[in-house]
Structure formats: structure tokens, C-alpha cells
Amino acid sequence: MSEPKQPEVIYVSEHRVACDGGGGALGHPKVYMDMGQGDSVQCKYCDRKFVLKH
């Protein structure tokens, strides 16, 4: 039995990020996400996690 794949973590310097899946035509629609008061947000399409650099 293999372990579930961990989501990709991308470190960013702003609270507002955009994700398109990173696969060009094989990605997903571009979505914009805001971390609000938090320090991370996860894409609802591809599970990429965007983490604020401190």
C-alpha cells in the first residue's frame, strides 16, 4: 500500500495568490485566493498549499 501523495507547498510573499494547477492545458481554471488573517491557503482544485514566508 503506498502513502497518499503530499500536496505541493509553495512559499509566497503576499497574502493574495493565484493558482492554475501548473499544468498548462492540463491544469485547472485560474483561481485567486486570499489568506485573510492566516498564513496559508490551499487550492480547492489541486490541493497545492501556499504558505506565507515570514
mmCIF file of the N, C-alpha and C atoms, coordinates in Angstrom:
data_MODEL
# 
_entry.id   MODEL 
# 
loop_
_atom_site.group_PDB 
_atom_site.id 
_atom_site.type_symbol 
_atom_site.label_atom_id 
_atom_site.label_alt_id 
_atom_site.label_comp_id 
_atom_site.label_asym_id 
_atom_site.label_entity_id 
_atom_site.label_seq_id 
_atom_site.pdbx_PDB_ins_code 
_atom_site.Cartn_x 
_atom_site.Cartn_y 
_atom_site.Cartn_z 
_atom_site.occupancy 
_atom_site.B_iso_or_equiv 
_atom_site.pdbx_formal_charge 
_atom_site.auth_seq_id 
_atom_site.auth_comp_id 
_atom_site.auth_asym_id 
_atom_site.auth_atom_id 
_atom_site.pdbx_PDB_model_num 
ATOM 1   N N  . MET A 1 1  ? 0.848  -1.177 0.000   1.00 0.00 ? 1  MET A N  1 
ATOM 2   C CA . MET A 1 1  ? 0.000  0.000  0.000   1.00 0.00 ? 1  MET A CA 1 
ATOM 3   C C  . MET A 1 1  ? 0.895  1.243  0.000   1.00 0.00 ? 1  MET A C  1 
ATOM 4   N N  . SER A 1 2  ? 0.675  2.160  -0.916  1.00 0.00 ? 2  SER A N  1 
ATOM 5   C CA . SER A 1 2  ? 1.502  3.365  -0.977  1.00 0.00 ? 2  SER A CA 1 
ATOM 6   C C  . SER A 1 2  ? 0.869  4.491  -0.168  1.00 0.00 ? 2  SER A C  1 
ATOM 7   N N  . GLU A 1 3  ? 1.732  5.377  0.303   1.00 0.00 ? 3  GLU A N  1 
ATOM 8   C CA . GLU A 1 3  ? 1.252  6.520  1.087   1.00 0.00 ? 3  GLU A CA 1 
ATOM 9   C C  . GLU A 1 3  ? 0.602  7.537  0.165   1.00 0.00 ? 3  GLU A C  1 
ATOM 10  N N  . PRO A 1 4  ? -0.409 8.265  0.656   1.00 0.00 ? 4  PRO A N  1 
ATOM 11  C CA . PRO A 1 4  ? -1.027 9.311  -0.176  1.00 0.00 ? 4  PRO A CA 1 
ATOM 12  C C  . PRO A 1 4  ? -0.012 10.394 -0.497  1.00 0.00 ? 4  PRO A C  1 
ATOM 13  N N  . LYS A 1 5  ? -0.102 10.919 -1.709  1.00 0.00 ? 5  LYS A N  1 
ATOM 14  C CA . LYS A 1 5  ? 0.809  11.971 -2.148  1.00 0.00 ? 5  LYS A CA 1 
ATOM 15  C C  . LYS A 1 5  ? 0.548  13.242 -1.354  1.00 0.00 ? 5  LYS A C  1 
ATOM 16  N N  . GLN A 1 6  ? 1.615  13.840 -0.827  1.00 0.00 ? 6  GLN A N  1 
ATOM 17  C CA . GLN A 1 6  ? 1.501  15.090 -0.079  1.00 0.00 ? 6  GLN A CA 1 
ATOM 18  C C  . GLN A 1 6  ? 1.297  16.248 -1.059  1.00 0.00 ? 6  GLN A C  1 
ATOM 19  N N  . PRO A 1 7  ? 0.473  17.240 -0.691  1.00 0.00 ? 7  PRO A N  1 
ATOM 20  C CA . PRO A 1 7  ? 0.273  18.384 -1.589  1.00 0.00 ? 7  PRO A CA 1 
ATOM 21  C C  . PRO A 1 7  ? 1.555  19.192 -1.744  1.00 0.00 ? 7  PRO A C  1 
ATOM 22  N N  . GLU A 1 8  ? 1.719  19.771 -2.918  1.00 0.00 ? 8  GLU A N  1 
ATOM 23  C CA . GLU A 1 8  ? 2.871  20.636 -3.186  1.00 0.00 ? 8  GLU A CA 1 
ATOM 24  C C  . GLU A 1 8  ? 2.742  21.890 -2.324  1.00 0.00 ? 8  GLU A C  1 
ATOM 25  N N  . VAL A 1 9  ? 3.853  22.329 -1.730  1.00 0.00 ? 9  VAL A N  1 
ATOM 26  C CA . VAL A 1 9  ? 3.869  23.533 -0.901  1.00 0.00 ? 9  VAL A CA 1 
ATOM 27  C C  . VAL A 1 9  ? 4.657  24.603 -1.649  1.00 0.00 ? 9  VAL A C  1 
ATOM 28  N N  . ILE A 1 10 ? 4.054  25.773 -1.801  1.00 0.00 ? 10 ILE A N  1 
ATOM 29  C CA . ILE A 1 10 ? 4.685  26.902 -2.475  1.00 0.00 ? 10 ILE A CA 1 
ATOM 30  C C  . ILE A 1 10 ? 4.760  28.050 -1.487  1.00 0.00 ? 10 ILE A C  1 
ATOM 31  N N  . TYR A 1 11 ? 5.965  28.576 -1.289  1.00 0.00 ? 11 TYR A N  1 
ATOM 32  C CA . TYR A 1 11 ? 6.169  29.689 -0.362  1.00 0.00 ? 11 TYR A CA 1 
ATOM 33  C C  . TYR A 1 11 ? 6.038  31.002 -1.128  1.00 0.00 ? 11 TYR A C  1 
ATOM 34  N N  . VAL A 1 12 ? 5.233  31.908 -0.589  1.00 0.00 ? 12 VAL A N  1 
ATOM 35  C CA . VAL A 1 12 ? 4.924  33.177 -1.262  1.00 0.00 ? 12 VAL A CA 1 
ATOM 36  C C  . VAL A 1 12 ? 5.164  34.345 -0.310  1.00 0.00 ? 12 VAL A C  1 
ATOM 37  N N  . SER A 1 13 ? 5.236  35.544 -0.868  1.00 0.00 ? 13 SER A N  1 
ATOM 38  C CA . SER A 1 13 ? 5.496  36.727 -0.050  1.00 0.00 ? 13 SER A CA 1 
ATOM 39  C C  . SER A 1 13 ? 4.272  37.631 0.090   1.00 0.00 ? 13 SER A C  1 
ATOM 40  N N  . GLU A 1 14 ? 3.126  37.230 -0.488  1.00 0.00 ? 14 GLU A N  1 
ATOM 41  C CA . GLU A 1 14 ? 1.912  38.038 -0.399  1.00 0.00 ? 14 GLU A CA 1 
ATOM 42  C C  . GLU A 1 14 ? 0.737  37.187 0.076   1.00 0.00 ? 14 GLU A C  1 
ATOM 43  N N  . HIS A 1 15 ? -0.258 37.828 0.665   1.00 0.00 ? 15 HIS A N  1 
ATOM 44  C CA . HIS A 1 15 ? -1.435 37.123 1.178   1.00 0.00 ? 15 HIS A CA 1 
ATOM 45  C C  . HIS A 1 15 ? -2.390 36.704 0.069   1.00 0.00 ? 15 HIS A C  1 
ATOM 46  N N  . ARG A 1 16 ? -2.318 37.338 -1.091  1.00 0.00 ? 16 ARG A N  1 
ATOM 47  C CA . ARG A 1 16 ? -3.205 37.010 -2.205  1.00 0.00 ? 16 ARG A CA 1 
ATOM 48  C C  . ARG A 1 16 ? -2.407 36.248 -3.250  1.00 0.00 ? 16 ARG A C  1 
ATOM 49  N N  . VAL A 1 17 ? -2.896 35.065 -3.638  1.00 0.00 ? 17 VAL A N  1 
ATOM 50  C CA . VAL A 1 17 ? -2.185 34.215 -4.592  1.00 0.00 ? 17 VAL A CA 1 
ATOM 51  C C  . VAL A 1 17 ? -3.139 33.741 -5.676  1.00 0.00 ? 17 VAL A C  1 
ATOM 52  N N  . ALA A 1 18 ? -2.566 33.256 -6.782  1.00 0.00 ? 18 ALA A N  1 
ATOM 53  C CA . ALA A 1 18 ? -3.349 32.683 -7.872  1.00 0.00 ? 18 ALA A CA 1 
ATOM 54  C C  . ALA A 1 18 ? -2.797 31.297 -8.173  1.00 0.00 ? 18 ALA A C  1 
ATOM 55  N N  . CYS A 1 19 ? -3.675 30.374 -8.542  1.00 0.00 ? 19 CYS A N  1 
ATOM 56  C CA . CYS A 1 19 ? -3.257 29.018 -8.882  1.00 0.00 ? 19 CYS A CA 1 
ATOM 57  C C  . CYS A 1 19 ? -3.996 28.575 -10.143 1.00 0.00 ? 19 CYS A C  1 
ATOM 58  N N  . ASP A 1 20 ? -3.241 27.957 -11.071 1.00 0.00 ? 20 ASP A N  1 
ATOM 59  C CA . ASP A 1 20 ? -3.852 27.390 -12.274 1.00 0.00 ? 20 ASP A CA 1 
ATOM 60  C C  . ASP A 1 20 ? -3.499 25.914 -12.433 1.00 0.00 ? 20 ASP A C  1 
ATOM 61  N N  . GLY A 1 21 ? -2.985 25.321 -11.382 1.00 0.00 ? 21 GLY A N  1 
ATOM 62  C CA . GLY A 1 21 ? -2.632 23.910 -11.408 1.00 0.00 ? 21 GLY A CA 1 
ATOM 63  C C  . GLY A 1 21 ? -1.240 23.634 -11.929 1.00 0.00 ? 21 GLY A C  1 
ATOM 64  N N  . GLY A 1 22 ? -0.639 24.611 -12.591 1.00 0.00 ? 22 GLY A N  1 
ATOM 65  C CA . GLY A 1 22 ? 0.727  24.469 -13.068 1.00 0.00 ? 22 GLY A CA 1 
ATOM 66  C C  . GLY A 1 22 ? 0.913  23.491 -14.207 1.00 0.00 ? 22 GLY A C  1 
ATOM 67  N N  . GLY A 1 23 ? -0.147 23.009 -14.804 1.00 0.00 ? 23 GLY A N  1 
ATOM 68  C CA . GLY A 1 23 ? -0.007 22.017 -15.864 1.00 0.00 ? 23 GLY A CA 1 
ATOM 69  C C  . GLY A 1 23 ? -0.331 22.539 -17.242 1.00 0.00 ? 23 GLY A C  1 
ATOM 70  N N  . GLY A 1 24 ? -0.286 23.869 -17.429 1.00 0.00 ? 24 GLY A N  1 
ATOM 71  C CA . GLY A 1 24 ? -0.646 24.428 -18.729 1.00 0.00 ? 24 GLY A CA 1 
ATOM 72  C C  . GLY A 1 24 ? -2.070 24.031 -19.078 1.00 0.00 ? 24 GLY A C  1 
ATOM 73  N N  . ALA A 1 25 ? -2.238 23.425 -20.247 1.00 0.00 ? 25 ALA A N  1 
ATOM 74  C CA . ALA A 1 25 ? -3.572 22.993 -20.683 1.00 0.00 ? 25 ALA A CA 1 
ATOM 75  C C  . ALA A 1 25 ? -4.116 21.870 -19.805 1.00 0.00 ? 25 ALA A C  1 
ATOM 76  N N  . LEU A 1 26 ? -3.245 21.203 -19.068 1.00 0.00 ? 26 LEU A N  1 
ATOM 77  C CA . LEU A 1 26 ? -3.685 20.108 -18.201 1.00 0.00 ? 26 LEU A CA 1 
ATOM 78  C C  . LEU A 1 26 ? -3.968 20.571 -16.780 1.00 0.00 ? 26 LEU A C  1 
ATOM 79  N N  . GLY A 1 27 ? -3.838 21.868 -16.526 1.00 0.00 ? 27 GLY A N  1 
ATOM 80  C CA . GLY A 1 27 ? -4.085 22.422 -15.193 1.00 0.00 ? 27 GLY A CA 1 
ATOM 81  C C  . GLY A 1 27 ? -5.576 22.561 -14.925 1.00 0.00 ? 27 GLY A C  1 
ATOM 82  N N  . HIS A 1 28 ? -5.950 23.635 -14.254 1.00 0.00 ? 28 HIS A N  1 
ATOM 83  C CA . HIS A 1 28 ? -7.356 23.911 -13.955 1.00 0.00 ? 28 HIS A CA 1 
ATOM 84  C C  . HIS A 1 28 ? -7.587 25.407 -14.152 1.00 0.00 ? 28 HIS A C  1 
ATOM 85  N N  . PRO A 1 29 ? -8.838 25.866 -14.095 1.00 0.00 ? 29 PRO A N  1 
ATOM 86  C CA . PRO A 1 29 ? -9.093 27.298 -14.235 1.00 0.00 ? 29 PRO A CA 1 
ATOM 87  C C  . PRO A 1 29 ? -8.323 28.086 -13.179 1.00 0.00 ? 29 PRO A C  1 
ATOM 88  N N  . LYS A 1 30 ? -7.822 29.248 -13.553 1.00 0.00 ? 30 LYS A N  1 
ATOM 89  C CA . LYS A 1 30 ? -7.080 30.079 -12.603 1.00 0.00 ? 30 LYS A CA 1 
ATOM 90  C C  . LYS A 1 30 ? -8.024 30.590 -11.525 1.00 0.00 ? 30 LYS A C  1 
ATOM 91  N N  . VAL A 1 31 ? -7.612 30.372 -10.283 1.00 0.00 ? 31 VAL A N  1 
ATOM 92  C CA . VAL A 1 31 ? -8.391 30.843 -9.149  1.00 0.00 ? 31 VAL A CA 1 
ATOM 93  C C  . VAL A 1 31 ? -7.506 31.737 -8.294  1.00 0.00 ? 31 VAL A C  1 
ATOM 94  N N  . TYR A 1 32 ? -8.111 32.772 -7.726  1.00 0.00 ? 32 TYR A N  1 
ATOM 95  C CA . TYR A 1 32 ? -7.404 33.687 -6.831  1.00 0.00 ? 32 TYR A CA 1 
ATOM 96  C C  . TYR A 1 32 ? -7.865 33.406 -5.416  1.00 0.00 ? 32 TYR A C  1 
ATOM 97  N N  . MET A 1 33 ? -6.907 33.359 -4.506  1.00 0.00 ? 33 MET A N  1 
ATOM 98  C CA . MET A 1 33 ? -7.227 33.044 -3.106  1.00 0.00 ? 33 MET A CA 1 
ATOM 99  C C  . MET A 1 33 ? -6.550 34.061 -2.203  1.00 0.00 ? 33 MET A C  1 
ATOM 100 N N  . ASP A 1 34 ? -7.197 34.363 -1.099  1.00 0.00 ? 34 ASP A N  1 
ATOM 101 C CA . ASP A 1 34 ? -6.666 35.306 -0.118  1.00 0.00 ? 34 ASP A CA 1 
ATOM 102 C C  . ASP A 1 34 ? -6.552 34.583 1.225   1.00 0.00 ? 34 ASP A C  1 
ATOM 103 N N  . MET A 1 35 ? -5.421 34.727 1.871   1.00 0.00 ? 35 MET A N  1 
ATOM 104 C CA . MET A 1 35 ? -5.183 34.062 3.152   1.00 0.00 ? 35 MET A CA 1 
ATOM 105 C C  . MET A 1 35 ? -5.902 34.733 4.312   1.00 0.00 ? 35 MET A C  1 
ATOM 106 N N  . GLY A 1 36 ? -6.376 35.944 4.096   1.00 0.00 ? 36 GLY A N  1 
ATOM 107 C CA . GLY A 1 36 ? -7.025 36.673 5.182   1.00 0.00 ? 36 GLY A CA 1 
ATOM 108 C C  . GLY A 1 36 ? -6.036 36.918 6.308   1.00 0.00 ? 36 GLY A C  1 
ATOM 109 N N  . GLN A 1 37 ? -6.406 36.590 7.524   1.00 0.00 ? 37 GLN A N  1 
ATOM 110 C CA . GLN A 1 37 ? -5.531 36.777 8.682   1.00 0.00 ? 37 GLN A CA 1 
ATOM 111 C C  . GLN A 1 37 ? -4.567 35.610 8.878   1.00 0.00 ? 37 GLN A C  1 
ATOM 112 N N  . GLY A 1 38 ? -4.749 34.537 8.118   1.00 0.00 ? 38 GLY A N  1 
ATOM 113 C CA . GLY A 1 38 ? -3.912 33.353 8.265   1.00 0.00 ? 38 GLY A CA 1 
ATOM 114 C C  . GLY A 1 38 ? -2.581 33.489 7.547   1.00 0.00 ? 38 GLY A C  1 
ATOM 115 N N  . ASP A 1 39 ? -1.819 32.384 7.535   1.00 0.00 ? 39 ASP A N  1 
ATOM 116 C CA . ASP A 1 39 ? -0.524 32.401 6.857   1.00 0.00 ? 39 ASP A CA 1 
ATOM 117 C C  . ASP A 1 39 ? -0.419 31.300 5.811   1.00 0.00 ? 39 ASP A C  1 
ATOM 118 N N  . SER A 1 40 ? -1.576 30.703 5.440   1.00 0.00 ? 40 SER A N  1 
ATOM 119 C CA . SER A 1 40 ? -1.574 29.722 4.359   1.00 0.00 ? 40 SER A CA 1 
ATOM 120 C C  . SER A 1 40 ? -2.984 29.585 3.784   1.00 0.00 ? 40 SER A C  1 
ATOM 121 N N  . VAL A 1 41 ? -3.036 29.030 2.568   1.00 0.00 ? 41 VAL A N  1 
ATOM 122 C CA . VAL A 1 41 ? -4.309 28.750 1.911   1.00 0.00 ? 41 VAL A CA 1 
ATOM 123 C C  . VAL A 1 41 ? -4.067 27.568 0.977   1.00 0.00 ? 41 VAL A C  1 
ATOM 124 N N  . GLN A 1 42 ? -5.095 26.732 0.780   1.00 0.00 ? 42 GLN A N  1 
ATOM 125 C CA . GLN A 1 42 ? -4.948 25.552 -0.057  1.00 0.00 ? 42 GLN A CA 1 
ATOM 126 C C  . GLN A 1 42 ? -5.924 25.630 -1.216  1.00 0.00 ? 42 GLN A C  1 
ATOM 127 N N  . CYS A 1 43 ? -5.431 25.291 -2.418  1.00 0.00 ? 43 CYS A N  1 
ATOM 128 C CA . CYS A 1 43 ? -6.264 25.327 -3.623  1.00 0.00 ? 43 CYS A CA 1 
ATOM 129 C C  . CYS A 1 43 ? -7.310 24.222 -3.570  1.00 0.00 ? 43 CYS A C  1 
ATOM 130 N N  . LYS A 1 44 ? -8.552 24.567 -3.875  1.00 0.00 ? 44 LYS A N  1 
ATOM 131 C CA . LYS A 1 44 ? -9.638 23.587 -3.819  1.00 0.00 ? 44 LYS A CA 1 
ATOM 132 C C  . LYS A 1 44 ? -9.620 22.630 -5.013  1.00 0.00 ? 44 LYS A C  1 
ATOM 133 N N  . TYR A 1 45 ? -8.890 22.982 -6.075  1.00 0.00 ? 45 TYR A N  1 
ATOM 134 C CA . TYR A 1 45 ? -8.809 22.113 -7.250  1.00 0.00 ? 45 TYR A CA 1 
ATOM 135 C C  . TYR A 1 45 ? -7.671 21.097 -7.158  1.00 0.00 ? 45 TYR A C  1 
ATOM 136 N N  . CYS A 1 46 ? -6.456 21.562 -6.858  1.00 0.00 ? 46 CYS A N  1 
ATOM 137 C CA . CYS A 1 46 ? -5.283 20.689 -6.947  1.00 0.00 ? 46 CYS A CA 1 
ATOM 138 C C  . CYS A 1 46 ? -4.596 20.440 -5.603  1.00 0.00 ? 46 CYS A C  1 
ATOM 139 N N  . ASP A 1 47 ? -5.087 21.023 -4.536  1.00 0.00 ? 47 ASP A N  1 
ATOM 140 C CA . ASP A 1 47 ? -4.555 20.853 -3.181  1.00 0.00 ? 47 ASP A CA 1 
ATOM 141 C C  . ASP A 1 47 ? -3.189 21.492 -2.950  1.00 0.00 ? 47 ASP A C  1 
ATOM 142 N N  . ARG A 1 48 ? -2.674 22.269 -3.917  1.00 0.00 ? 48 ARG A N  1 
ATOM 143 C CA . ARG A 1 48 ? -1.423 22.990 -3.656  1.00 0.00 ? 48 ARG A CA 1 
ATOM 144 C C  . ARG A 1 48 ? -1.628 23.856 -2.442  1.00 0.00 ? 48 ARG A C  1 
ATOM 145 N N  . LYS A 1 49 ? -0.613 23.936 -1.594  1.00 0.00 ? 49 LYS A N  1 
ATOM 146 C CA . LYS A 1 49 ? -0.697 24.757 -0.384  1.00 0.00 ? 49 LYS A CA 1 
ATOM 147 C C  . LYS A 1 49 ? 0.252  25.941 -0.544  1.00 0.00 ? 49 LYS A C  1 
ATOM 148 N N  . PHE A 1 50 ? -0.270 27.142 -0.372  1.00 0.00 ? 50 PHE A N  1 
ATOM 149 C CA . PHE A 1 50 ? 0.513  28.366 -0.457  1.00 0.00 ? 50 PHE A CA 1 
ATOM 150 C C  . PHE A 1 50 ? 0.754  28.856 0.962   1.00 0.00 ? 50 PHE A C  1 
ATOM 151 N N  . VAL A 1 51 ? 2.025  29.011 1.312   1.00 0.00 ? 51 VAL A N  1 
ATOM 152 C CA . VAL A 1 51 ? 2.415  29.382 2.675   1.00 0.00 ? 51 VAL A CA 1 
ATOM 153 C C  . VAL A 1 51 ? 3.169  30.699 2.627   1.00 0.00 ? 51 VAL A C  1 
ATOM 154 N N  . LEU A 1 52 ? 2.806  31.614 3.515   1.00 0.00 ? 52 LEU A N  1 
ATOM 155 C CA . LEU A 1 52 ? 3.440  32.926 3.596   1.00 0.00 ? 52 LEU A CA 1 
ATOM 156 C C  . LEU A 1 52 ? 4.834  32.812 4.208   1.00 0.00 ? 52 LEU A C  1 
ATOM 157 N N  . LYS A 1 53 ? 5.836  33.363 3.510   1.00 0.00 ? 53 LYS A N  1 
ATOM 158 C CA . LYS A 1 53 ? 7.198  33.410 4.057   1.00 0.00 ? 53 LYS A CA 1 
ATOM 159 C C  . LYS A 1 53 ? 7.237  34.466 5.148   1.00 0.00 ? 53 LYS A C  1 
ATOM 160 N N  . HIS A 1 54 ? 7.878  34.191 6.259   1.00 0.00 ? 54 HIS A N  1 
ATOM 161 C CA . HIS A 1 54 ? 7.976  35.161 7.357   1.00 0.00 ? 54 HIS A CA 1 
ATOM 162 C C  . HIS A 1 54 ? 9.335  35.803 7.361   1.00 0.00 ? 54 HIS A C  1 
# 
